[in-house]
Amino acid sequence: MEDAAGEATWVLEAHGLTLVRVPTRRQPSTDHTLRQLIARVATVPTDDVELSWRCPECGARHGTPTVEYPVRGSGAPWYADAVSAAGVVYAGAGSKHPFALAMTVEPLVAQVVDEVSFHANEIAWLATLDDAERSAQRTAVWARKAALARALRHRTFLEPARIELTPADDRGIARLARSVPEFGTSWSKIELHDLPSADGFAVAVAVLPSAR
């Protein structure tokens, strides 16, 4: 059985995305873990990697960081993100699609929380599950929505309850169940991938359609 807190690497080849999980005891910081990964995939020295965690629109630290260096040969940017909790760092770097990670615990169990966090159809689906599975799925759905929100930055604000996600398929991929106007015609191309994590937590990566 896989150690849910141990070091691991996953590659989403279709998206040109490399993801890693690293115990924090083996690295000094989330930022350093991400710099090391970018250096690895871009084949540059770690010390040369330049990241900005400030939002380019509002200056606050939220959403995904901007890779200021390196840039790709075409001048196009690298995409990168990292999150940490429960003694592990999850980081990703890729060249094809904007993306973001999220690591969450289960939202507070309360009707008012569900009404603002989950679509009515998601609430109905969760109600059909036994207690243990419902808890795990609530956490997973919330992580997927959190990752999507981080990936979108300021481009689109959506109340979580307006977004209905499909259950994850056997590859651990969920999608939008239906369009919402803010996503335009590209809504069906958004993918939300689950990553293995420790009990009580869920980790997801939201992959957006290519920016090019």
C-alpha positions, 0 to 999 in steps of 0.5 A: 500500500502506498505511503500517503505521506511519502515521496511520489511523482505523477506525470499527466502526459496529456497536459505536460504536467509533472506533480510531486509529493514531498514530506516537509521534513525533507525540504526547507519550504513549499517555495523551495520544493516548487523551485526544485521541481521547476528546475528539474522540468525546465533543466535550469539550476534551482537558484536561477528559478524566479517565482512571484507569489503575488497576484498580478492583478491585486498584489495579494498572495492568493492563487497560483504563483507566476514563474518569472524565470525560466521562460520557454524558448517560444517565450511562453510561460511555465505554469507552476503551483504548490500547496502544503499541509499535514507534513507534506508538500504537493507541487506541480510544474508544466508547460501546456495548461494553466492549473492549480492545486488544492489540499483541504480537510472536510468542510464543517458538516452543516446544512448552511455549509452544504447550501453554499458549498455544493450544488443541489445535485451534489448534495442529493448524491452525497445523501445516497452514500454511507457516512464514511464515504460521504465524508470522503467525497465531501472532502474530495469535491471541496478540494476540486472546487478549491483547486478550480477557484485557485486556477481561475484567479480573478478571471471568473468568480463563481459561487461554489454552489453554482458549480456541479461536478461529476463524480470522479471516474475510475482514473480519478478525474472529475469534470463540470457536469454542465456549463455555466455562462462564465466558462464559455464554450471551453467548460467541457475541457476543464479536468479535476484530478484527484491525487493520493493523500492522507486520511482526512485530507483531499488533494486535487489539481484543476487543469484549465484549457490551454491559454494559447 
